[in-house]
Amino acid sequence: MLSPFLAYFNVIFSSFPHRFLATGNSFASLHFEFLLGTSTISRIVRHTCQVIWEQLRETVMPQPKVDDWLRIAEGFNLSAQFPNCLGAMDGKHIRVKKPPHSGSRFFNYKHFFSIVLMAVADSNYKFIMVDIGAYGSTADARIFSASRMGERLRANQLAIPESRRLPRSAGPPAPFVFVADEGFALTNHVMRPFPKRGLDVRRRIYNYPLTRARRYVECAFGILSSKWRVFLSSIQMDPENATWVIQACVVLHNFTRIHEASSSVDLDDLDDFPTTTVLGLDRTLH
């Protein structure tokens, strides 16, 4: 049986990291609320975010297999009328405080300091793949090209299904693709819209469903920011620790999307997910 002090510490250790992610309260505010030092709070938040990412990632954001990609493509075909779509891809700038001696590497075109969350989302607004931590000054296309998922896409290591004909088409098989905006390069597996200038009717018709499919990642970013309000202000942590915070929020976002798909949650389904004890949130911080 835990001593009163350890029981109190266990409750604190399990609760206020979630408070930080959900509200964006500063460490100074949490210091007065929980009567712990700001450096202790920082270490607990970092440790908790690491454990959340490591324990939930394989459960709520596994590497898709061929059948998973086909199911995702069917979702985009039904919801956005864009067939052979494996996901919507974009980058989001996460505001952080300026790291010391970083020059302008983190200063983005929106005129604030940031690191980039590069993500691919499905038609249920869940994240399929993410790359986190790139400099805010770097363009989305370069971030994706240098990322692990970009490298695996070029090396054909993502288990992408074989090309198939589009619905109601007698043409040649078309490859499965990720949809992105004009900032990305056009490749065999990345589709972008036609430039807006000088569009004819056929290109305008093509752009419409592509843009409708691409909006799912934009909406996923919006849901992420509205639920985890730490993103509504600058994260007062260095880029390495801010990356752990973003990673934790990404897998928690997927977790809530899975269990908010229906109005009622079957408690038996939660048996497959780590509990507080499994996550390590009852361990004493060293």
Disulfide bonds with the S-S distance in Angstrom:
none
